[in-house]
Amino acid sequence: MQEKQVFYGFPPLFSADSEILILGSFPSVKSREVSFYYGNKQNKFWKTLSEFYGGEIETVEDKKKLCILNRVALWDIVESCEIKGSMDSDITNYVLVDLSEVLKKTEITKILCNGAKAYQLTKSCYDGNIPVLKMPSTSPANVSFDKNVWFENLRH
């Protein structure tokens, strides 16, 4: 049986004019391998954003550009944790990020949480005035994914 070990998430991606903050829970194994958000090709995140906003998503630079041009910030609510694999249920001994690090430097008007775990953890540490919405997880494990919920909430 594989031992859990401590892993650290990625720095936030944002610009001063970011208006939407999308929060995941913690990077998957595949994301950690490529050192960027939503690295599993089966995850529906980048396909959904690309379909909504248009734009290329072939490289990490394409993905960064897509977010910045459309005033979307990315981060994960868990800064560090012990985890084996990629399942949210395996996240233990976690430390949450300080959301003010991004919120005070941007124009964020809503926070979209990618899945139930991200939502639950965000609500446990943030009680500010910015709306926090639970979005359907883009994980390949979510077979009932509905991109229309994302489309509705990606509108600025």
Salt bridges, closest charged atoms under 4 A:
GLU19 OE1 - ARG71 NH2 3.22
GLU19 OE1 - HIS156 ND1 2.80
GLU51 OE2 - LYS147 NZ 2.64
GLU61 OE2 - LYS64 NZ 3.66
GLU152 OE1 - ARG155 NH1 3.64
